[in-house]
């Protein structure tokens, strides 16, 4: 068996809208933005991940940057394939002789059959011989150490880049779920719109992302507020580059509507929960994972809305990929993994 293992490469992939993470041999080997840079003339892939991100919104007409995933699903097949291929190459030629690649890929719970097939096809193109899919909330639950096989209800809220996944999990299955396309990307757009409306300054996606990380907040009153943040952009009136300083209260105001949509989806999922599982959730509380969980004050805001305890996962960004890695090690044990035959 050990000899066969030598010819096997096993990877767990969290194919995210904003970032793609890959685990091999229990370690996170790739953590890169989900973006590729393509030469328009030749159609060749110039860069993948961080290198492509540095080019994003700074390219000339011969180069374009593409984010292959939109709202958690593959929107551009060719770009997605070259991105997965490029990232698997980054892992390095650990086994030059391997013939068998096994993959577990993470997908949103609201994905359609056609979108599932698209993920399988992308895996085929990078020579995966054995491919399994796992739903994001289930992977997140595994990644934060919940026992998903127990007859106990747990609610996991995974706020990613493209989608927010809310699911009640019990007995190795998703009992009820809500998948909405309001998440990190929407927050970034809200910040860009707010800066345009309120300050007459035009900023790019990367700057808005930095504002979200450095001054983002879900509440107008925070106990430990972040420092004011200097923003560089283009003055819409004069067209000249300028700088303004903003504080976290403004960002909280700009994100208010999008966060309200997430709260609404959480309440809807709680309404759909069977009463016995609802009583479990009252005891266990809600678990927040994904990049969105890092937004200051979000746990407090959700707790005051639902009157339930809210736990933010340790290292929420990596919870999903860790869970995918656990599923990869136990593909024969977990019944909730989807293989090609079930699509």
C-alpha positions in Angstrom: 0.0 0.0 0.0 2.9 2.4 0.8 4.3 1.9 -2.6 0.9 2.8 -4.1 0.9 6.0 -1.9 4.2 7.0 -3.4 2.5 7.1 -6.8 -0.5 9.1 -5.4 -0.7 12.9 -5.0 -3.5 14.0 -2.8 -4.6 17.6 -2.6 -7.5 19.4 -0.9 -8.6 22.6 -2.7 -10.7 25.4 -1.3 -11.6 27.1 -4.6 -12.6 30.5 -3.3 -13.8 33.6 -5.1 -11.2 35.7 -3.4 -8.5 33.2 -2.4 -7.6 29.6 -3.3 -6.0 27.5 -0.7 -4.4 24.0 -1.3 -3.5 21.4 1.4 -1.1 18.6 0.7 0.2 16.1 3.3 -1.8 18.0 6.0 0.0 21.3 5.3 -1.3 24.4 3.6 1.1 24.7 0.6 -0.7 27.3 -1.4 -2.6 30.4 -0.2 -3.0 32.8 -3.2 -5.6 35.2 -4.6 -7.9 33.5 -7.2 -6.8 35.5 -10.2 -4.8 34.9 -13.4 -3.1 37.3 -15.8 -3.5 36.5 -19.5 -1.7 37.7 -22.6 -4.6 38.9 -24.9 -2.6 38.3 -28.1 -1.5 34.7 -27.5 -4.0 33.6 -24.8 -1.1 32.4 -22.7 -1.3 32.6 -18.9 1.4 35.0 -17.7 0.9 34.8 -14.0 -1.3 33.2 -11.3 -2.1 34.2 -7.8 -0.1 36.9 -6.0 1.9 37.8 -9.1 -1.3 38.3 -11.1 -2.9 40.2 -8.2 0.0 42.7 -8.3 -0.9 43.4 -12.0 -4.7 43.6 -11.3 -6.1 47.0 -12.4 -2.6 48.1 -13.5 -2.5 46.4 -16.9 -2.0 47.7 -20.5 -4.2 46.6 -23.4 -2.1 43.4 -24.1 -2.6 41.9 -20.7 -5.9 41.2 -18.9 -6.4 40.0 -15.4 -9.3 37.6 -14.8 -10.9 36.4 -11.7 -12.2 33.0 -12.8 -14.7 32.6 -10.0 -17.7 34.7 -9.5 -20.1 34.3 -6.5 -18.3 31.1 -5.5 -18.7 29.3 -8.9 -16.6 29.0 -12.0 -17.5 31.8 -14.4 -14.6 31.4 -16.8 -13.6 27.8 -17.4 -10.4 28.4 -19.3 -9.0 30.8 -16.8 -10.1 28.5 -13.9 -8.3 25.6 -15.4 -5.1 27.5 -16.0 -5.4 28.9 -12.4 -5.8 25.4 -10.9 -3.0 24.1 -13.1 -0.7 26.9 -12.2 -1.3 26.5 -8.5 -0.7 22.7 -8.6 2.6 23.4 -10.5 3.5 25.8 -7.6 3.3 22.9 -5.2 6.4 21.6 -7.0 7.4 18.3 -8.6 7.5 16.4 -5.3 6.7 13.2 -7.2 7.8 13.2 -10.8 6.5 9.7 -11.3 3.1 9.9 -9.7 0.3 8.7 -11.9 -2.7 9.0 -9.7 -4.0 12.4 -8.5 -6.8 12.5 -5.9 -8.6 15.8 -5.1 -11.3 17.0 -2.8 -12.7 20.4 -3.9 -14.9 22.7 -1.8 -18.1 24.2 -3.4 -20.9 26.5 -2.2 -24.0 24.7 -1.0 -26.3 26.6 -3.4 -24.5 25.3 -6.5 -26.4 23.8 -9.4 -25.8 20.4 -11.0 -24.3 22.2 -14.1 -21.9 24.1 -11.9 -20.9 20.9 -10.1 -20.1 19.3 -13.5 -18.0 22.3 -14.4 -15.9 21.8 -11.3 -15.4 18.1 -12.1 -14.4 19.0 -15.7 -11.8 21.5 -14.5 -10.4 18.8 -12.2 -10.3 16.4 -15.2 -8.2 18.9 -17.2 -5.6 19.0 -14.5 -5.4 15.2 -14.6 -7.3 14.3 -11.4 -8.1 10.6 -11.5 -10.3 10.7 -8.4 -12.3 13.9 -7.6 -14.7 14.5 -4.7 -16.7 17.6 -3.8 -17.6 18.9 -0.4 -20.0 21.7 0.5 -18.4 24.7 2.1 -20.4 24.8 5.4 -19.6 21.1 6.0 -15.9 21.7 5.3 -16.0 24.7 7.6 -17.7 22.6 10.4 -15.0 20.0 10.1 -12.2 22.6 10.0 -13.3 24.2 13.3 -13.5 20.8 15.0 -17.2 20.1 15.2 -18.3 16.5 15.2 -20.6 16.5 12.1 -21.6 12.9 12.5 -23.3 13.4 15.9 -27.1 13.8 16.2 -26.5 17.4 17.4 -27.5 20.5 15.5 -24.8 23.1 14.7 -25.2 26.2 12.7 -22.2 27.3 10.6 -22.0 30.7 8.9 -19.2 30.9 6.3 -18.8 34.4 4.9 -16.4 34.1 1.9 -15.5 36.3 -1.0 -18.5 35.5 -3.3 -21.0 33.8 -1.1 -22.3 33.6 2.4 -23.2 30.0 3.3 -25.4 29.4 6.3 -26.2 25.8 7.2 -27.5 23.7 10.0 -25.5 20.5 10.2 -26.4 17.2 12.0 -25.8 13.5 11.3 -23.3 14.1 8.5 -25.7 16.1 6.5 -27.0 19.6 5.8 -30.5 19.9 7.3 -31.3 23.3 6.0 -29.2 26.0 4.4 -29.2 29.4 2.9 -26.7 30.5 0.3 -26.7 34.2 -0.6 -24.4 36.0 -3.0 -23.7 38.8 -0.5 -20.2 38.5 0.9 -16.7 40.0 0.9 -16.8 41.1 -2.8 -20.1 42.9 -2.1 -18.5 44.7 0.9 -15.7 45.8 -1.3 -18.1 47.3 -3.9 -20.1 49.0 -1.1 -16.9 50.7 0.0 -16.0 51.8 -3.5 -19.6 53.3 -4.0 -19.5 55.0 -0.6 -16.2 56.7 -1.4 -17.5 57.9 -4.8 -20.8 59.2 -3.3 -19.6 60.7 -0.1 -16.0 61.9 -0.9 -16.0 62.3 -4.7 -13.0 60.0 -4.9 -12.6 57.1 -7.3 -10.7 54.1 -5.8 -10.0 50.6 -7.2 -10.9 47.2 -5.9 -7.5 46.6 -4.3 -7.7 49.9 -2.3 -11.2 49.1 -1.2 -10.0 45.7 0.0 -7.3 47.4 2.0 -9.8 49.8 3.6 -12.0 46.8 4.5 -9.0 45.0 6.2 -7.6 48.1 8.0 -10.7 50.0 8.9 -13.7 47.7 8.3 -16.4 47.4 10.9 -19.9 46.1 11.3 -20.7 48.4 14.2 -20.6 52.2 14.6 -19.4 51.8 18.2 -16.4 49.6 18.8 -14.5 48.9 22.1 -11.1 48.8 20.3 -11.6 51.0 17.2 -9.0 50.8 14.4 -7.0 53.9 13.6 -8.1 56.3 10.9 -7.0 55.2 7.5 -5.5 57.3 4.7 -7.0 56.5 1.2 -5.4 57.5 -2.1 -7.5 57.8 -5.2 -8.6 60.1 -8.1 -10.6 63.2 -7.5 -13.8 62.9 -9.6 -14.1 66.7 -9.9 -10.6 67.5 -11.0 -9.2 64.2 -12.1 -6.1 64.7 -10.0 -4.8 62.1 -7.6 -5.7 62.9 -4.0 -5.7 61.6 -0.4 -8.4 61.6 2.3 -8.5 60.1 5.8 -11.5 58.0 6.8 -12.6 56.3 10.0 -14.2 53.0 10.8 -17.7 54.6 11.5 -17.9 55.6 7.8 -17.1 52.0 6.7 -19.7 50.6 9.1 -22.2 52.9 7.6 -21.3 51.8 4.0 -21.5 48.1 4.9 -24.8 48.3 6.8 -27.2 47.2 4.0 -25.1 44.2 3.0 -24.7 43.0 6.6 -28.4 43.4 7.1 -28.9 41.0 4.1 -26.7 38.4 5.8 -28.6 38.8 9.1 -31.9 38.3 7.2 -30.5 35.0 5.7 -29.4 33.8 9.1 -32.9 34.5 10.5 -34.5 32.7 7.5 -32.2 29.6 8.1 -33.2 29.6 11.8 -36.9 29.8 10.9 -36.4 26.7 8.7 -34.6 24.7 11.4 -36.6 21.8 12.9 -37.5 22.5 16.6 -35.2 19.8 18.2 -32.2 21.1 16.3 -33.2 24.7 17.2 -32.9 23.8 20.8 -29.4 22.4 20.2 -28.4 25.6 18.4 -29.7 27.6 21.4 -27.2 25.7 23.6 -24.2 25.6 21.1 -24.6 29.0 19.5 -23.6 30.1 15.9 -20.1 29.5 14.4 -18.7 32.2 12.2 -16.0 31.2 9.6 -14.5 32.6 6.4 -12.8 36.0 5.7 -16.0 37.9 6.6 -15.8 36.6 10.1 -12.7 38.9 10.6 -14.9 42.0 10.2 -14.7 43.9 13.5 -17.9 43.7 15.6 -19.7 41.4 13.2 -20.1 38.7 15.9 -21.6 41.2 18.3 -24.0 42.5 15.7 -25.2 39.0 14.8 -25.5 38.1 18.5 -27.7 41.1 19.3 -29.9 40.4 16.3 -30.4 36.6 17.0 -30.0 36.7 20.8 -27.7 33.7 20.5 -24.0 33.1 21.3 -21.7 33.7 18.3 -18.3 32.1 18.2 -15.7 33.3 15.7 -13.5 30.4 14.6 -9.8 30.5 15.3 -8.1 31.5 12.0 -11.5 31.7 10.1 -9.8 32.1 6.7 -8.3 28.6 6.8 -11.2 26.8 8.5 -12.7 25.6 5.1 -9.5 24.3 3.6 -8.6 22.5 6.9 -12.0 20.8 6.8 -11.4 19.9 3.1 -8.0 18.4 4.2 -9.7 16.3 6.9 -12.3 15.1 4.3 -9.4 14.2 1.9 -7.8 11.9 4.6 -11.2 10.2 5.2 -12.9 10.0 1.8 -14.1 6.4 2.6 -15.7 7.5 5.9 -17.7 10.6 5.1 -21.0 10.0 3.3 -21.5 13.7 2.5 -18.7 13.8 -0.1 -20.0 14.0 -3.7 -18.3 12.0 -6.3 -18.8 12.0 -10.0 -21.5 9.3 -10.0 -23.8 11.3 -7.8 -24.0 14.3 -10.2 
